[in-house]
Structure formats: C-alpha cells, structure tokens
Amino acid sequence: MNRTRMTGAWLADLTEAFLCREEELLLGVLQQPDYPALVSCPICDEGPESVVSRVEDPTIDGRRVVLVDFKPCRHGIWVPADE
C-alpha cells in the first residue's frame, strides 16, 4: 500500500474528531438510531466504513510512525510519531 505523509497537526485533528464523535455517541446513544459519521479520507474525501491507526515498528525514513488506514478506499497515511 502506498502511504501519504501527513503532519502531526493532522493526526491531532483526527484524534480530536474521534474524541468528539465518541462524546456524541455517549450523549446521544439512546436518542439516535445511527452513529455519527467518521472523518472523511483526506485523499479521496469519501466517508469511510472504518479508520484504523497503529504505531509501527520498523520505521519509515528512519522514524517510528503512526499508520492510519481508511476503508474501503484503502488509502493509507503515515505521520512521524514524534511530531
């Protein structure tokens, strides 16, 4: 899979979006039939069915990285873990 490099600021924004989504879920769990939408893929702007992240070893460009995968579009993002 080819991966696109993004910044630590992008990863922080993604993390914040997931926290807001989780809060929406917890506050509205008994009032809404559907979950709030996931963050769109930054490559194709499609709404994903799932977003998975993990810290990866070995490294990319000599650095530990966070990998973020969007499905079903299969776009992959990497962010240096130290950003």
Number of C-alpha atoms within 10 A of each C-alpha: 8 9 14 14 13 13 13 16 11 12 20 12 12 16 13 12 14 16 12 13 17 14 12 14 16 10 11 14 12 8 8 11 8 9 12 13 11 16 20 15 19 15 12 9 10 15 17 17 13 12 18 10 13 11 15 15 10 10 13 13 8 8 14 17 22 20 20 19 20 22 15 12 16 14 17 21 23 24 23 21 16 9 10
